[in-house]
């Protein structure tokens, strides 16, 4: 397998995990209401998303309120995922997909 494709696939998988964790955290935020901080699953999702949230807080200006950082972080994950999809498609085309059986490029 091509090393650049492997890197993109690993980054894409990590980004997908973060995106699903953000979605789960958002659903529990709505369902659990004010008791969400006591919910074990919510705490797990918060732990999984905390690196992305901290990074987002570090790069956003102070005018963005702390209560909006989670939403901004989710949108950054989505943008990063779209970029990784485009990179993967570009690498797969360069490697000869769909004519050859390129590992990692199958739909």
C-alpha positions as CSV (number, residue, x, y, z in Angstrom):
1,X,0.0,0.0,0.0
2,X,1.2,3.5,-0.9
3,X,2.5,5.4,2.3
4,X,0.6,8.6,1.4
5,X,-2.6,6.7,1.0
6,X,-2.1,4.9,4.3
7,X,-1.5,8.2,6.1
8,X,-4.7,9.7,4.6
9,X,-6.7,6.5,5.5
10,X,-5.5,6.7,9.1
11,X,-6.3,10.4,9.4
12,X,-9.7,9.8,7.8
13,X,-10.5,7.0,10.3
14,X,-9.5,9.2,13.3
15,X,-11.5,12.1,11.9
16,X,-14.5,9.9,11.4
17,X,-14.3,8.7,15.1
18,X,-14.1,12.3,16.2
19,X,-17.1,13.2,14.1
20,X,-19.2,10.3,15.4
21,X,-18.2,11.2,18.9
22,X,-19.3,14.8,18.4
23,X,-22.6,13.6,16.9
24,X,-23.2,11.3,19.9
25,X,-22.3,14.0,22.3
26,X,-24.7,16.4,20.6
27,X,-27.5,13.8,20.8
28,X,-26.9,13.2,24.5
29,X,-26.7,16.9,25.1
30,X,-30.2,17.2,23.8
31,X,-31.6,14.0,25.4
32,X,-29.9,14.2,28.8
33,X,-30.4,18.0,29.4
34,X,-28.9,19.4,32.5
35,X,-28.0,15.9,33.9
36,X,-25.6,15.2,30.9
37,X,-22.5,15.8,33.0
38,X,-23.5,12.8,35.2
39,X,-23.9,10.5,32.2
40,X,-21.0,8.1,31.7
41,X,-21.4,7.9,27.9
42,X,-21.5,11.7,27.6
43,X,-18.3,11.8,29.6
44,X,-16.7,9.3,27.2
45,X,-17.7,11.3,24.2
46,X,-16.4,14.4,25.9
47,X,-13.1,12.7,26.5
48,X,-12.9,11.6,22.9
49,X,-13.6,15.1,21.5
50,X,-11.5,17.1,24.0
51,X,-8.3,17.2,21.9
52,X,-10.3,18.6,18.9
53,X,-12.1,21.0,21.2
54,X,-8.9,22.3,22.8
55,X,-7.3,22.7,19.4
56,X,-10.3,24.7,18.2
57,X,-10.2,26.9,21.3
58,X,-6.5,27.6,20.6
59,X,-7.0,28.7,17.0
60,X,-10.3,30.6,17.3
61,X,-10.4,34.3,18.4
62,X,-11.6,35.1,21.9
63,X,-14.7,36.6,20.4
64,X,-16.1,33.1,19.9
65,X,-17.8,32.1,23.1
66,X,-16.8,28.9,24.9
67,X,-20.3,27.6,24.6
68,X,-19.9,27.7,20.8
69,X,-16.5,25.9,20.6
70,X,-18.1,22.5,20.3
71,X,-20.1,23.5,17.3
72,X,-17.1,25.2,15.6
73,X,-15.0,22.1,16.4
74,X,-17.6,19.8,14.8
75,X,-17.6,22.0,11.6
76,X,-13.8,21.8,11.5
77,X,-14.0,18.0,11.7
78,X,-16.4,18.0,8.8
79,X,-14.2,20.3,6.7
80,X,-11.2,18.2,7.5
81,X,-13.1,15.0,6.5
82,X,-14.1,16.5,3.2
83,X,-10.5,17.5,2.5
84,X,-9.3,13.9,3.4
85,X,-12.0,12.4,1.1
86,X,-10.7,14.6,-1.8
87,X,-7.1,13.6,-1.0
88,X,-8.0,10.0,-0.9
89,X,-9.8,10.2,-4.3
90,X,-6.8,12.1,-5.8
91,X,-4.3,9.5,-4.5
92,X,-6.4,6.6,-5.7
93,X,-6.7,8.1,-9.2
94,X,-3.0,8.6,-9.4
95,X,-2.4,5.0,-8.4
96,X,-4.6,3.8,-11.2
97,X,-8.0,3.2,-9.6
98,X,-10.5,2.0,-11.0
99,X,-8.4,-0.1,-13.6
100,X,-6.2,-1.8,-11.0
101,X,-7.1,-3.3,-7.7
102,X,-5.6,-0.7,-5.5
103,X,-5.8,-1.7,-1.8
104,X,-7.6,1.0,0.3
105,X,-9.4,2.5,-2.7
106,X,-12.2,0.1,-3.1
107,X,-15.6,1.7,-2.5
